[in-house]
Amino acid sequence: MSEEKTSVHSISDLLGSAQQQSAYLIVISAKSAAGIGRMFKLDRSEVVLGRSSEAQFQVEDDGISRKHAKVVAIGDGRFQLVDLGSTNGTYLNGLKVSAAPLYDGDKIQIGSNTVLKFSIQDALEEQYQRSIYESATRDGLTRVYNKKYFMETVRKEFAYCLRHRVPLSLVLFDVDHFKRINDVYGHPAGDFVLTRIAQRVADTVRTEDLLARYGGEEFALMLRESAEDAALACAERCRVAVDRADFIFSGTPIKVTISLGVATLLDSDFSQPEDLISAADKYLYRAKHAGRNRVDAKAISGP
């Protein structure tokens, strides 16, 4: 019999590790509610805020310049906020500034809706803050993003891709015969299947892609700047990854497959993000009725 060992830490040990403080920007107001609570650690000499892909802290909001402002480390744990000639200005605690020192608790406003809090936090405070953000944006079972976060992100990405004429693809997929899995093996087995699928797909897609539980046994995948052929290839990789995976619950193997529908925004094919989602859902429905365990899209099935 192996001997269990218990680690004992004093309160002073815990407080000592917690007292190592760092500076953060925390989103406390945003155009998208899903972004509230997002944290960014200020662990470099300067951090640029703005809409540009070159900005270290990217923000999509009305009135924000591509490179709007920056936070600069000036030594001895001190930081300064500097406006970068933004069109609509940078505000610190309600006052427009060109450059100003930052103190714990200061509020930075850029754009119409975005307010950031400058905060000095220890490790315990950071962990608590991150757990709040995780609980608001993640699905409790699978730990992928939840539907609310997915929808708000898709709306933002849709507007960006439409404006810049770059492709955006969505993949909707669900578990084939999921009710049968629950009925035969029980609901804990169903939960295991959903969690395992989320892991397999998350390991298959790119880091910049967004995977969410859309509802029940249905998932959604947003592929940034992916044309239809690339999205189809990604969807097929996900289908194969699930089809070839072992699903063994309490010693019992379960055969699991998924069906997928793919839709792509290119130029102005769709006027609203909901139209893009509806198209992906239509092709998912076709895949189910064509025999399941397959991918369907406009390129495959026609109009």
N, C-alpha and C positions, 0 to 999 in steps of 0.2 A: 504494500500500500504506500503510495507516495505521500509524503508529509506536506501539508499545506503550510505556507508561510505567510504571515501577516506583516505588512510594512507599517511602521508607526512613524508619523511625522508630527513634530511639535507645531503649535500655532505660530511660533516665531519663524520656523522653516517655511511654512506656507506664506506667511506675510512677507518674508524676505524675498521669495521668488516673485510675489505679486507686485512688490514695490519697484520693480524695474519698469519704468514708465516710458511710454512712447507717444508721439503725436499722431493724431488722426484727423481726417475730414470725415464727417458723418452727415449724410443727406437727411435733413429733417423736413424738407418740403420739396416736391418735385412735380413735374408735369405728369409723370406716370406714378400712381400710388405704389406700384410694385417696386419702385426705386427707393422709397423711403426706408431708412435704416441701413442703406449701403455704406460700408466703411472703406476707407482708403488710408493705408499707413504711409506716413510721410517719412520714408526711409532713404531718401536720396537728396542730393543738394538742392534740386528744384523740381517742382511738379507743375506742369502747365495744365490749366483748365480750359476746356473749350470743345467745340464740335468736331475739330479736325481729328483724323485718325492718328495724327502725330502727337496729339495731346495725351499725357499720361492719365489724366482724369477726364474721360469723355462724357459730355453732357449734351443731350438733345433737348433744347427748349427754345421757345420763341425769344429772339433778341440776344442770343448768345453768339459771340463771334467765334470764328474758327480757332483762334488762339486768343482767349478772352483775358485771362489773368494767370498769374503764377504765384506759388507759395515757395519762398526761398529760405533755406536754412542758413542762418547768419552766425552760427556758433554758440556754444554753451547752452544748447537746448532751446535756443530762441529762433523764432520764425518771423518772416515779413511777407505781407500780401502786396503784390505789385500788379497794377493794371497794365495790360499790354496794348494800350491804345484802342480798346474795345469801342464799338459803335455806341453802345447804350450804357457804358460805365460799369464800375465795380463798386459795390456798397458794403461797408463794414459797420455793423450795428446801426444801420439806417442812414449812414453818412457816406456820400460819394468820396472815394479816395483814389489817389494815384499810387501811393505807397504808404504803408502803415504797419507797425508792429502788431503781431497777433498774441492774444492772451487766452488762456483756457476759458472756454465758454463763449468766445466771440462768434457772432453770426455773420456769414458772408453771403451776400445775395448777388447772383449773376442771372441775367435773363428775367423773364416774367414770373416764373414759378419756382425757381431753384434757390433754396437756401441751404447752406452748409454750416455745420457747427465745427469750429476748431476745438479739439478736445485732447487733453493730456490724460491718458489712461494707463493703468497697470494691467497685467496679464489677466487678472480675474475680471476686471471691468470689461476688457476686450472680449473675453469669452462669453460673458453675459450678453453684451451687445450683439455679438454675432449669432448667438442662439435665438435671440428675439427675431432677427432678420431671417434666419433659416426657417423658423416656425411660420413666418408670414408668407414665405415664397416657395416652400418645399412641400411635397406631398408626404403625409405622415407615414404611409406604408412603404412606398418605393424609394423615397428620398430624392426623386427627380423633381423638377419644378412642378408647381400646381397650375391648374387651368387659369386662374386669375393672373398669375405672373406671365404665363404664356400669351394670353390674349393682349395684355397691355404691351408686351414686347413686340408682338406681331404688328400691332397697330403702328408702333413707332418705326419699325423696320420697313413696313409697307410704304409709309409716307416717304421715307428716305429713298428707297429703291425706285419708287415711282418718280420722284423728283430728279434723281440722278440717272434714270434709265438703266438700271442694273437689275439682273434677275434675282428673284427671291422665290424659293420653292418650299412648299409644305408637303409633308407626308403624314397622312393619318393612317393608323393601323390598329387592329384589335385582334384579340385571341380567338382563334377558330374554336367553335363548340365549347366556349367557356362555361356555359351553364351545365353542360354535361360533366365537365371537370369538377365543378362544385357538387353536383348531385352524386357522382360516383365516389369521389375521393374526400369530399368535405370542404368546407369553406377555408380552413387553415391551409389546405393544399392549394386552393385557388389563390390565396394571398402569397404563398410561396412561389407560384407560377408567375404572378405579376411582378414580384420583386426580382426574380431570376431573369425575366425578359428585360426589365429595365436595366439590369446590370449588363446583359449581353449587348443590347443596343447601344448603351452608353460607351461600352468598350469598342464599338464598331465605328461610330461617327467621329467627326472632327471635334476638337476642343471648342471651336467657335460656334458649333451647331447647338441648338437648344432643344432638349428633350423634356417633355412634360407628360404627366398623366392627365388626359383630357376628360376622363370620367369613366367610372366602372372599369371595364377591361379595355378601354380605348386609350391610345397614346397619340401624341402629336409631336412632330419633329420639324423644326424650322431650320432650313439650310440657307445660310446667308450667301448671297452672290453666287448661287448655283443655278445654272441653266437646266433645262429639262433632262438632257441626256445625263448630266452629272447626278441629278437627283434620282433618276431611274436606277443608275448604277449603285448609288448609296442605298436606296430602298431594297434592291436585290441583295446587297451584302447583308443588310439587316435580316431579311427573310431567311437567307442561308444560315446566318449565325444562330438564329433561334431554332431552325429546323434541325441543325446538327448538334445542338446543345443537349446535354443530359439533364433531364428533370427527374430527380429521384427524391420522393417525399416519404419519409419514414420507411425507407427501404423499398418503396414501390416506385417503379419507373412509370412516368406519365409522358405520353406522346403529345407534344405541343407544337403548333404551327401558328403563323400569323398571316393575315391578308392586309395588303397595303394599297392606298390610293395616293397618287402624286399629282400635284397641280403647281404650275409655275406662273409667276407674274413676269411679264416681259413687256416693256414699254407701258401701254395702257390697256392691256387685255382685260383687266378688272379695275373697277372704279373704287371698290371698298375692300378692306381686308376680309370682311365676312363673305364676299363673293369668292375669294380665293379658297377659303376654308370650305365653303359649300362645294366647290369643284372637286377638291381633294376627297371630300366625303362621298361625292357621287361616284368617283372612281374606286373608292374602297368598297362601296356597295356592289359595283360591277364585279370586282375581284371576288367578293364573297359568292355571288351568284354564278360565277364562271367556274367554280370548283374549289375555292379557297386555296390557301398556301401559295399565293401568287401576288404579283404587282400589276396594277392597272393604271393607265394614264391616257391623256389625249393622244399621245404619239402611238400608243398601242391600239386603243379601241376606236379612235376616230372621234368626231364631234359628239 
